[in-house]
Amino acid sequence: MDYYDIAADSCNIDATIEKKLGFKKIFKISIDSKNSKIVYQNNFKLKKLIKLNKISAVICDDYKIDKKLLKLISKNKIILCIPIPNTKQRFNLSRDLYKISNLFLYSNKNKILATFITFAKSNKYLCSYIQLIEFAKFIGADDQYAKFCLSEINKILIQKINNDKNETKT
């Protein structure tokens, strides 16, 4: 099975690192760019971008459950990306894990396509596919769904982003 991940554009990723971590591809994206197909949940233009069908995914980095937004995401078949929390702030980690678990269970219950990504900002925060699978299982996903996220949902997301980039170049 092939696994995929998404990291920030600031990472220095090559085929050796991808192979070492067990991924077929770690896709680098820049969220700050004007034409980014992935946006943060706290982006003030998010609802407008969803309604205009300008984005493919939403990164939920504060792990809050916004029921109206999640309903809009579900209706428009947008992928909800749940990044693993940064472990350098240990005091907030247990609270974040609790919030992630609730967000994942809510999205799963409401049939929202949710996936897990590292979205590492530097190479030292990259994780292996096994670590991502175990993280997903820790917050409530079963083994089969966790593997499905890293293989199929992340692949679909990367294909959507690549297709959109190719369309804007022509």
N, C-alpha and C positions, 0 to 999 in steps of 0.2 A: 504494500500500500504506500502511495506517495503522500507526503505531508507538506503543507505550505504554511508560511507565517508571513506576517507583515511587520516591518520595522520602520522607524523614522529614517528619513533621507540622510540624517547625520551619521548613520552607522557606516562602517567600512566593511562591506560584506563581499566575499568572493566565493567561488565554488568550493574551496577547501573548508571554509567555515560552515557553509550549508551542509556539506557532507558530514563534517564532524558532529554537527548538531542533529543530524538525521533527517533533514528537510530536503526535498527535491528542489525547492526554491524558497528563498526568503525575499519577498518583494519589498523594495524601499519606496516609500511615498512621502510626499511633502504636503502636509495639511495646510500650510500657510499660503500656498499658491492660490491664485484667483480661480483657476479651473479645476481645483481638487474635487474628486468624486467622493471623497470621504471627508466628513466634517465632524467636529466635536458636538456633543449634545448641547453645550451651553452657547453655541453660535446663535446670535440674535436673529440671523436670517434663515435659520434651519427650516422652520415650517414653510416659508416661502419657497426655499430650494426644493423641498420634498414635493410640494404641490406643482412646481414647474418641471418636475422629473429631472432635476439637474444632478442628483447625487445617487450613489449606489449603496453607501453605508454610513452609519452613524457610530462614532466612537463614544461610548458612555464612560467617561473617565471619572465622573463624580458618583456614579452608581446609584443615582436617585431614580425612583420610579415616578415618571411623569405619565400618568395614564392616558391623557389626551395625545401626547406625543407618541407614545407607544402604539396607540390605536392608529394614528396616522402612518406610522412606520409599517405596521402590519398591512394596512389597506393598500399601500403603495409598493409592497414587496421589497422594502429596504432591509438590508442586513444590519443587525445590531451587533457591533463588535465590542466585546468585553475584554479590555486589556488587563493583564495581571497587575496587581498593585506594586508600587515601588516599595521594596522592603527596607529602605534606609530610614523610613519613619515608622519605627516599630510601634510607637504608641497608638498610631492610627490604624495599624494593620488589622487588628482584631475587629475593629468597627467596620473597616472596608470589606473584610471577608464576609461579615454578616450581611452587609448591604449588597454585595455581589451575589451572595446566595439567594437573597430575596428577589433581586432583579432577575436572575436566571430562572428561578422557579416561576415568577410572574410571567416572564416572556415565554417560557415553555408551555405554561398553562394556557396562554392566550395565542398559541401557535405563531409566535413571532420567530423568524429565522435568526437565531443568535449564534455567534461563534466566539472563539477565544483567540486572542493574539497577544504577542508580547508587547508590541509597539515600543520596543526598546529605543531609547534615544542615543545610546552608545553600545559598543560591542560588549562591554562588561555586564550589561543587563539582558543580553540575549539568553534564551533558554533552549534546551533541547526539546524535541517533540515529546519525549517521555515526560519531561517536567510539565509541559503544557497539558498533556493528557491527565496526569495526576492532579494538577491544579483543578481542572474541570471536574474531575471525580470528587475532589475534596469539597467543592462548593455545591454539588448536587447532581451533576450529570452522571449517567452511567457510562461504562467503558465504551460501548458501541456508539453512543451519541458523541462522546468526546472525540473518538477517532473519525467519525463522520464530519465533525466540525473542521478538524485540521486537514482532512483530505478533500472532501467535496465542497463544503461551504466556502472555505478559504480559496479553493481553486476557482470556484464560480466568481467570487469577488475579484480576484486577480484578473480573470478574463474580462469582467465588466470594465475594470479600470483600464486595462490594455486596449480594449475595443474603443473606449471613449477617447483615449489618447490618440489612437490611430485616426479616428474620425476628425479630431480637431486639427491634425497635421495636414489633412487633405483639403 
